[in-house]
Amino acid sequence: MYVQSENPVEITEAILKMDIRPKDLIVLLVAESDNLNLQALIDRLNEAGVSFIGGIFPGVIHNSTLHKVGVVVKKLQSVSAPVIIQGLNTSDYRWPDFTPTLSGLEKKVTAWIMIDGLMPNIASFLSGLYDRLGDRVNFIGGGAGSLTLEQKPCLLTPNGLLQDAAVIALLDYDTHLGVKHGWKRLAGPIVATRTSHNIIYELNWEEAFTVYKNYVEKDCDCKMSPANFFEISKCYPFGISKSNAEEVVRDPISVNSDGGLVCVGEVPENTVLNIMKGIPENLIAAAAEAVEETLNQSAHNDYVRHTMVVDCVSRALFLEDRHEEELEQISRRIKAVRPEVSPQGMLSLGEISSYGEGYLEFFNKTIVIGSLY
């Protein structure tokens, strides 16, 4: 359901009309430019006894349309209460015990994850989460946050609005996943010889910004500076090589005062990187491939109940007016198989998925599509 309203009372009333049952979880995907009073909405939902989690995103997706205002509301069946983990900007946050929930599972389930997309240690957190949930679970989700790239509270929980946090919901569905990006190699390999969490300080033992801009300027025929960095870098991400799969993309978004490249997501020291380049037709084709990947895996398409789309905001910024072609490709292909299922999701600051339905990975500039059945 998509609700275009800035009134917490109207949104709450729309949710309460959804025939909520004890195991139902309401997932709220909120467009950041909305003037909705989020704390008032949280208070209303708490008063009504609704189980919910949510995130604020640069845009939300309903069918083939991107909305910059409003709320996508999903009613999903959960196998346990959602988990909220705070203090992820420190090293001493506490993990919950997932063992009682996992021991009671009779089939594979899906973990829907929303995180603060501007945390510096996302990959480390996800690695710890995978250690605890493992292959009993398929993973899908994304990073919440603002298009301004200013970190601020971006997760809606019964405890209020949070940052440096994650919310995890174990859903009573299996999932088939499609994960594609479509970016192509321009230059490399290059070694990230000095890094710290999500900042690359040196490439091939030289200042990272100097090395990066030398490669990029040769291709774009323009001068790059810290002031125009994001406008140019959105077309030239890094790719972390993976065997027998597309690179995992890392998105450099700014330059710090030391010439370090600040990325969305961690880059471990001595990682081998390639500089990638985008071609709109390739990205749009990759989105279509992601749909085919999720639908072609299964003989259970008749049982698909929800299709979740996690589309990187920087893909939309790169594609500009052609982004709607990407969403149309997705919607048309899904509805050809399941006409009654509306693809819904968000523009994310980083994408979360089981890599090949196995290891949990954090992506940038990628599209993740999950068919929940």
DOFIGU-734524 format. One record per residue (C-alpha): residue in one letter; y negated, x negated, z negated. Coordinates in Angstrom, 3 decimals. Layout:
BEGIN
{atom A, {Y, X, Z}}
...
***
This chain:
BEGIN
{atom M, {0.000, 0.000, 0.000}}
{atom Y, {-3.509, -1.202, 0.820}}
{atom V, {-6.364, 0.115, -1.338}}
{atom Q, {-9.957, -0.493, -0.270}}
{atom S, {-11.817, 0.242, -3.479}}
{atom E, {-13.968, -1.574, -6.012}}
{atom N, {-13.239, 0.991, -8.714}}
{atom P, {-10.585, -0.035, -11.279}}
{atom V, {-9.993, 3.621, -12.165}}
{atom E, {-9.244, 4.571, -8.548}}
{atom I, {-6.896, 1.612, -8.084}}
{atom T, {-5.062, 2.368, -11.317}}
{atom E, {-4.689, 6.034, -10.342}}
{atom A, {-3.300, 5.018, -6.938}}
{atom I, {-0.774, 2.745, -8.659}}
{atom L, {0.306, 5.443, -11.121}}
{atom K, {1.058, 7.776, -8.193}}
{atom M, {3.704, 5.305, -6.962}}
{atom D, {6.433, 6.775, -9.191}}
{atom I, {6.816, 3.646, -11.319}}
{atom R, {10.188, 3.210, -13.014}}
{atom P, {11.239, 0.882, -15.859}}
{atom K, {12.292, -2.078, -13.658}}
{atom D, {9.385, -1.778, -11.239}}
{atom L, {6.829, -4.565, -11.109}}
{atom I, {3.409, -4.097, -9.506}}
{atom V, {2.216, -7.141, -7.562}}
{atom L, {-1.512, -7.151, -6.768}}
{atom L, {-2.911, -9.286, -3.950}}
{atom V, {-6.704, -9.175, -4.280}}
{atom A, {-9.181, -10.285, -1.621}}
{atom E, {-11.667, -12.656, -3.282}}
{atom S, {-14.816, -11.237, -1.693}}
{atom D, {-14.140, -7.890, -3.325}}
{atom N, {-16.627, -6.885, -6.057}}
{atom L, {-13.818, -5.378, -8.100}}
{atom N, {-14.141, -5.810, -11.876}}
{atom L, {-10.791, -7.527, -12.386}}
{atom Q, {-10.879, -7.598, -16.184}}
{atom A, {-11.500, -3.847, -16.201}}
{atom L, {-8.517, -3.382, -13.878}}
{atom I, {-6.332, -5.519, -16.144}}
{atom D, {-7.419, -3.464, -19.158}}
{atom R, {-6.671, -0.191, -17.342}}
{atom L, {-3.199, -1.337, -16.287}}
{atom N, {-2.407, -2.563, -19.794}}
{atom E, {-3.529, 0.771, -21.258}}
{atom A, {-1.277, 2.596, -18.772}}
{atom G, {1.702, 0.408, -19.694}}
{atom V, {2.137, -0.915, -16.162}}
{atom S, {4.092, -4.160, -15.658}}
{atom F, {2.028, -6.238, -13.242}}
{atom I, {0.995, -9.655, -11.987}}
{atom G, {-1.563, -10.562, -9.359}}
{atom G, {-3.563, -13.202, -7.578}}
{atom I, {-6.954, -13.614, -5.920}}
{atom F, {-6.823, -14.890, -2.326}}
{atom P, {-9.295, -15.580, 0.516}}
{atom G, {-7.839, -12.581, 2.356}}
{atom V, {-4.971, -10.095, 2.215}}
{atom I, {-2.671, -8.905, 4.987}}
{atom H, {-1.507, -5.370, 5.674}}
{atom N, {0.393, -4.685, 8.905}}
{atom S, {-1.399, -6.698, 11.600}}
{atom T, {-4.804, -6.696, 9.894}}
{atom L, {-6.499, -9.297, 7.720}}
{atom H, {-8.742, -7.756, 5.056}}
{atom K, {-11.538, -9.636, 3.296}}
{atom V, {-11.959, -6.840, 0.728}}
{atom G, {-9.521, -4.606, -1.074}}
{atom V, {-6.134, -4.915, -2.737}}
{atom V, {-2.594, -4.952, -1.387}}
{atom V, {-0.348, -3.279, -3.966}}
{atom K, {3.409, -3.923, -3.865}}
{atom K, {5.928, -2.070, -6.011}}
{atom L, {8.962, -4.336, -6.351}}
{atom Q, {12.069, -4.149, -8.487}}
{atom S, {12.427, -6.958, -11.013}}
{atom V, {15.427, -8.188, -12.975}}
{atom S, {13.340, -9.309, -15.976}}
{atom A, {9.783, -9.367, -17.245}}
{atom P, {7.478, -11.710, -15.285}}
{atom V, {7.022, -15.200, -16.694}}
{atom I, {3.531, -16.625, -17.280}}
{atom I, {3.152, -20.390, -17.735}}
{atom Q, {-0.244, -21.754, -18.764}}
{atom G, {-1.739, -25.196, -19.277}}
{atom L, {-0.329, -26.661, -16.097}}
{atom N, {-3.198, -29.157, -15.924}}
{atom T, {-1.535, -30.964, -18.839}}
{atom S, {1.844, -32.682, -19.142}}
{atom D, {3.031, -30.793, -22.229}}
{atom Y, {3.240, -27.190, -21.051}}
{atom R, {6.276, -25.262, -22.226}}
{atom W, {9.063, -23.986, -20.024}}
{atom P, {10.678, -20.642, -20.862}}
{atom D, {14.437, -20.343, -21.180}}
{atom F, {15.707, -18.748, -17.962}}
{atom T, {19.366, -19.006, -19.028}}
{atom P, {19.790, -15.455, -20.419}}
{atom T, {18.425, -13.931, -17.206}}
{atom L, {20.408, -16.194, -14.865}}
{atom S, {23.669, -15.688, -16.759}}
{atom G, {23.399, -11.942, -16.211}}
{atom L, {22.940, -12.140, -12.441}}
{atom E, {25.698, -10.894, -10.189}}
{atom K, {24.013, -11.929, -6.934}}
{atom K, {21.277, -14.172, -5.621}}
{atom V, {17.762, -12.961, -6.391}}
{atom T, {14.248, -13.831, -5.256}}
{atom A, {11.554, -15.616, -7.239}}
{atom W, {8.051, -14.475, -6.271}}
{atom I, {5.613, -17.181, -7.411}}
{atom M, {1.833, -17.248, -7.555}}
{atom I, {0.107, -20.399, -8.781}}
{atom D, {-3.401, -21.746, -9.111}}
{atom G, {-3.561, -23.375, -5.684}}
{atom L, {-6.133, -25.994, -6.747}}
{atom M, {-4.077, -27.565, -9.547}}
{atom P, {-3.431, -31.296, -9.010}}
{atom N, {0.273, -31.292, -9.919}}
{atom I, {1.794, -28.341, -8.058}}
{atom A, {4.727, -30.218, -6.534}}
{atom S, {5.761, -31.591, -9.944}}
{atom F, {5.656, -28.107, -11.441}}
{atom L, {7.753, -26.661, -8.625}}
{atom S, {10.268, -29.483, -8.969}}
{atom G, {10.665, -28.598, -12.644}}
{atom L, {11.035, -24.928, -11.759}}
{atom Y, {13.767, -25.713, -9.243}}
{atom D, {15.594, -27.811, -11.842}}
{atom R, {15.741, -24.704, -14.044}}
{atom L, {16.502, -21.996, -11.472}}
{atom G, {18.314, -23.986, -8.783}}
{atom D, {20.114, -22.323, -5.902}}
{atom R, {20.713, -19.097, -7.823}}
{atom V, {17.341, -18.047, -6.462}}
{atom N, {15.435, -17.922, -3.163}}
{atom F, {11.766, -18.811, -3.603}}
{atom I, {8.651, -17.449, -1.917}}
{atom G, {4.987, -17.313, -2.888}}
{atom G, {1.704, -19.138, -2.608}}
{atom G, {-1.384, -20.644, -4.136}}
{atom A, {-4.179, -18.372, -5.296}}
{atom G, {-7.806, -19.390, -5.325}}
{atom S, {-11.152, -19.302, -3.596}}
{atom L, {-12.149, -20.290, -0.077}}
{atom T, {-15.026, -22.197, -1.707}}
{atom L, {-12.348, -24.619, -3.030}}
{atom E, {-13.978, -24.326, -6.462}}
{atom Q, {-11.293, -24.009, -9.103}}
{atom K, {-11.697, -20.943, -11.294}}
{atom P, {-9.486, -18.206, -12.823}}
{atom C, {-7.433, -16.721, -10.000}}
{atom L, {-4.286, -15.153, -11.508}}
{atom L, {-4.171, -11.613, -12.915}}
{atom T, {-1.867, -11.184, -15.895}}
{atom P, {-1.594, -8.861, -18.890}}
{atom N, {-3.106, -11.815, -20.819}}
{atom G, {-6.226, -11.784, -18.634}}
{atom L, {-7.494, -13.901, -15.728}}
{atom L, {-6.009, -17.409, -15.741}}
{atom Q, {-6.376, -20.779, -14.031}}
{atom D, {-4.126, -23.858, -14.227}}
{atom A, {-1.274, -21.397, -14.507}}
{atom A, {1.652, -19.819, -12.668}}
{atom V, {3.302, -16.412, -12.683}}
{atom I, {6.957, -16.035, -11.726}}
{atom A, {8.769, -12.775, -11.088}}
{atom L, {12.519, -12.645, -10.512}}
{atom L, {13.023, -9.780, -8.083}}
{atom D, {16.191, -7.780, -7.524}}
{atom Y, {16.438, -8.670, -3.817}}
{atom D, {18.040, -11.341, -1.710}}
{atom T, {15.740, -12.898, 0.861}}
{atom H, {15.978, -14.484, 4.275}}
{atom L, {13.138, -16.895, 4.928}}
{atom G, {11.291, -18.191, 7.961}}
{atom V, {9.158, -21.321, 7.507}}
{atom K, {7.175, -22.788, 10.422}}
{atom H, {3.846, -24.504, 11.083}}
{atom G, {3.537, -25.589, 14.734}}
{atom W, {1.376, -28.704, 14.132}}
{atom K, {2.213, -31.703, 16.324}}
{atom R, {2.107, -35.453, 15.636}}
{atom L, {-1.012, -37.307, 16.757}}
{atom A, {-0.669, -40.697, 15.045}}
{atom G, {1.509, -42.596, 12.614}}
{atom P, {3.546, -43.481, 10.746}}
{atom I, {1.073, -44.413, 8.019}}
{atom V, {2.015, -45.235, 4.422}}
{atom A, {0.155, -43.705, 1.472}}
{atom T, {0.072, -46.975, -0.463}}
{atom R, {-1.984, -45.726, -3.443}}
{atom T, {-2.113, -42.134, -4.635}}
{atom S, {-2.651, -40.107, -7.789}}
{atom H, {-1.277, -36.584, -7.822}}
{atom N, {-3.084, -34.828, -4.934}}
{atom I, {-5.481, -37.680, -4.062}}
{atom I, {-4.685, -40.368, -1.473}}
{atom Y, {-6.726, -43.475, -2.311}}
{atom E, {-5.230, -45.932, 0.175}}
{atom L, {-3.486, -45.709, 3.531}}
{atom N, {-1.808, -48.926, 4.706}}
{atom W, {-3.545, -50.738, 1.786}}
{atom E, {-7.042, -49.771, 3.017}}
{atom E, {-9.494, -47.094, 1.878}}
{atom A, {-7.927, -43.768, 2.844}}
{atom F, {-11.042, -42.140, 4.290}}
{atom T, {-11.796, -45.143, 6.529}}
{atom V, {-8.279, -45.242, 7.949}}
{atom Y, {-8.089, -41.489, 8.428}}
{atom K, {-11.463, -41.101, 10.140}}
{atom N, {-10.754, -44.008, 12.514}}
{atom Y, {-7.702, -42.180, 13.832}}
{atom V, {-9.360, -38.762, 13.936}}
{atom E, {-12.632, -39.864, 15.546}}
{atom K, {-10.728, -41.325, 18.492}}
{atom D, {-9.237, -37.899, 19.222}}
{atom C, {-12.062, -35.509, 18.373}}
{atom D, {-14.846, -37.616, 19.935}}
{atom C, {-17.134, -36.956, 16.985}}
{atom K, {-18.345, -38.741, 13.857}}
{atom M, {-16.743, -37.786, 10.550}}
{atom S, {-18.544, -37.995, 7.202}}
{atom P, {-17.904, -36.573, 3.724}}
{atom A, {-20.430, -33.826, 4.569}}
{atom N, {-18.556, -32.510, 7.617}}
{atom F, {-15.106, -33.593, 6.473}}
{atom F, {-13.523, -30.189, 5.946}}
{atom E, {-14.814, -28.771, 9.223}}
{atom I, {-13.026, -31.565, 11.114}}
{atom S, {-10.032, -32.212, 8.847}}
{atom K, {-8.852, -28.591, 9.131}}
{atom C, {-7.662, -29.600, 12.617}}
{atom Y, {-5.952, -32.840, 11.497}}
{atom P, {-3.608, -32.496, 8.505}}
{atom F, {-0.990, -34.973, 7.327}}
{atom G, {2.715, -34.469, 7.932}}
{atom I, {5.378, -35.765, 5.523}}
{atom S, {8.463, -36.575, 7.566}}
{atom K, {11.673, -34.696, 6.761}}
{atom S, {15.059, -35.264, 8.356}}
{atom N, {16.262, -32.479, 10.668}}
{atom A, {13.213, -30.305, 9.968}}
{atom E, {9.510, -29.912, 10.629}}
{atom E, {7.212, -32.125, 8.624}}
{atom V, {5.913, -30.786, 5.341}}
{atom V, {2.163, -30.530, 5.945}}
{atom R, {-0.475, -31.721, 3.474}}
{atom D, {-4.024, -30.484, 3.909}}
{atom P, {-6.856, -32.972, 3.166}}
{atom I, {-9.842, -30.881, 2.101}}
{atom S, {-12.486, -33.309, 0.818}}
{atom V, {-13.455, -36.940, 0.197}}
{atom N, {-14.214, -38.157, -3.314}}
{atom S, {-16.723, -40.854, -4.287}}
{atom D, {-14.048, -43.567, -4.061}}
{atom G, {-13.134, -42.764, -0.455}}
{atom G, {-10.017, -40.933, -1.591}}
{atom L, {-8.727, -37.912, 0.306}}
{atom V, {-8.252, -34.844, -1.906}}
{atom C, {-5.312, -32.759, -0.681}}
{atom V, {-3.885, -29.356, -1.512}}
{atom G, {-0.640, -30.492, -3.127}}
{atom E, {0.634, -33.841, -4.306}}
{atom V, {1.375, -36.864, -2.123}}
{atom P, {3.708, -39.337, -3.867}}
{atom E, {2.900, -43.031, -3.590}}
{atom N, {4.561, -44.801, -0.622}}
{atom T, {5.072, -41.523, 1.235}}
{atom V, {5.307, -42.027, 4.999}}
{atom L, {2.772, -39.811, 6.755}}
{atom N, {1.814, -38.794, 10.268}}
{atom I, {-1.583, -37.414, 11.269}}
{atom M, {-1.042, -34.052, 12.933}}
{atom K, {-3.072, -32.052, 15.417}}
{atom G, {-3.306, -28.324, 16.006}}
{atom I, {-3.116, -26.420, 19.288}}
{atom P, {-3.718, -22.657, 18.852}}
{atom E, {-0.866, -21.594, 21.156}}
{atom N, {1.584, -23.738, 19.194}}
{atom L, {0.568, -22.238, 15.846}}
{atom I, {0.821, -18.679, 17.157}}
{atom A, {4.235, -19.438, 18.677}}
{atom A, {5.365, -20.928, 15.349}}
{atom A, {4.515, -17.679, 13.546}}
{atom A, {6.688, -15.771, 16.025}}
{atom E, {9.485, -18.291, 15.433}}
{atom A, {9.228, -17.775, 11.677}}
{atom V, {9.779, -14.031, 12.148}}
{atom E, {12.767, -14.611, 14.410}}
{atom E, {14.137, -17.108, 11.896}}
{atom T, {14.067, -14.623, 9.046}}
{atom L, {15.405, -11.701, 11.084}}
{atom N, {18.102, -13.578, 13.003}}
{atom Q, {19.746, -14.990, 9.884}}
{atom S, {21.143, -11.719, 8.719}}
{atom A, {23.399, -8.874, 9.590}}
{atom H, {21.504, -7.004, 6.866}}
{atom N, {18.311, -6.183, 8.758}}
{atom D, {19.013, -2.478, 8.312}}
{atom Y, {18.669, -3.063, 4.567}}
{atom V, {15.339, -4.917, 4.632}}
{atom R, {12.946, -3.190, 2.219}}
{atom H, {9.930, -5.504, 2.232}}
{atom T, {8.509, -8.271, 4.405}}
{atom M, {6.191, -10.699, 2.648}}
{atom V, {3.825, -12.917, 4.656}}
{atom V, {2.308, -16.044, 3.087}}
{atom D, {-0.106, -17.473, 5.659}}
{atom C, {-2.191, -20.579, 4.916}}
{atom V, {-5.913, -19.888, 4.875}}
{atom S, {-6.554, -23.072, 6.866}}
{atom R, {-4.466, -21.696, 9.721}}
{atom A, {-6.833, -18.724, 9.855}}
{atom L, {-9.856, -21.040, 9.733}}
{atom F, {-8.424, -23.152, 12.542}}
{atom L, {-7.386, -20.226, 14.752}}
{atom E, {-10.644, -18.328, 14.132}}
{atom D, {-10.713, -15.246, 16.431}}
{atom R, {-7.153, -15.927, 17.568}}
{atom H, {-5.739, -15.490, 14.070}}
{atom E, {-5.299, -11.784, 14.773}}
{atom E, {-2.886, -12.765, 17.576}}
{atom E, {-0.712, -14.463, 14.967}}
{atom L, {-0.670, -11.364, 12.752}}
{atom E, {0.043, -9.105, 15.739}}
{atom Q, {3.022, -11.276, 16.728}}
{atom I, {4.425, -10.961, 13.212}}
{atom S, {3.901, -7.208, 12.869}}
{atom R, {5.240, -6.362, 16.320}}
{atom R, {8.454, -8.318, 15.843}}
{atom I, {9.146, -6.940, 12.381}}
{atom K, {8.508, -3.346, 13.373}}
{atom A, {10.780, -3.726, 16.428}}
{atom V, {13.632, -4.178, 13.954}}
{atom R, {12.389, -2.162, 10.962}}
{atom P, {9.639, 0.288, 12.084}}
{atom E, {9.162, 1.638, 8.568}}
{atom V, {8.533, -1.797, 6.994}}
{atom S, {4.909, -2.980, 6.875}}
{atom P, {4.417, -6.755, 6.666}}
{atom Q, {2.106, -7.505, 3.746}}
{atom G, {0.847, -10.662, 2.135}}
{atom M, {-2.086, -12.999, 1.772}}
{atom L, {-3.981, -16.027, 2.971}}
{atom S, {-2.890, -18.724, 0.549}}
{atom L, {-3.998, -22.123, -0.703}}
{atom G, {-0.590, -23.645, -0.115}}
{atom E, {2.731, -21.930, 0.572}}
{atom I, {5.897, -21.881, -1.537}}
{atom S, {9.378, -21.460, -0.133}}
{atom S, {12.970, -22.571, -0.463}}
{atom Y, {13.220, -25.298, 2.162}}
{atom G, {15.889, -24.008, 4.533}}
{atom E, {16.795, -21.548, 1.762}}
{atom G, {17.656, -24.536, -0.387}}
{atom Y, {15.284, -26.928, -2.155}}
{atom L, {11.954, -25.562, -3.329}}
{atom E, {8.958, -26.997, -1.452}}
{atom F, {5.166, -26.685, -1.438}}
{atom F, {3.634, -26.499, 2.038}}
{atom N, {0.162, -26.513, 3.574}}
{atom K, {-0.997, -25.049, 6.893}}
{atom T, {2.346, -23.276, 7.172}}
{atom I, {3.451, -19.678, 7.491}}
{atom V, {6.269, -18.369, 5.300}}
{atom I, {7.864, -14.992, 5.995}}
{atom G, {10.447, -13.456, 3.693}}
{atom S, {12.568, -10.401, 4.429}}
{atom L, {13.623, -8.887, 1.104}}
{atom Y, {16.766, -6.754, 1.230}}
***
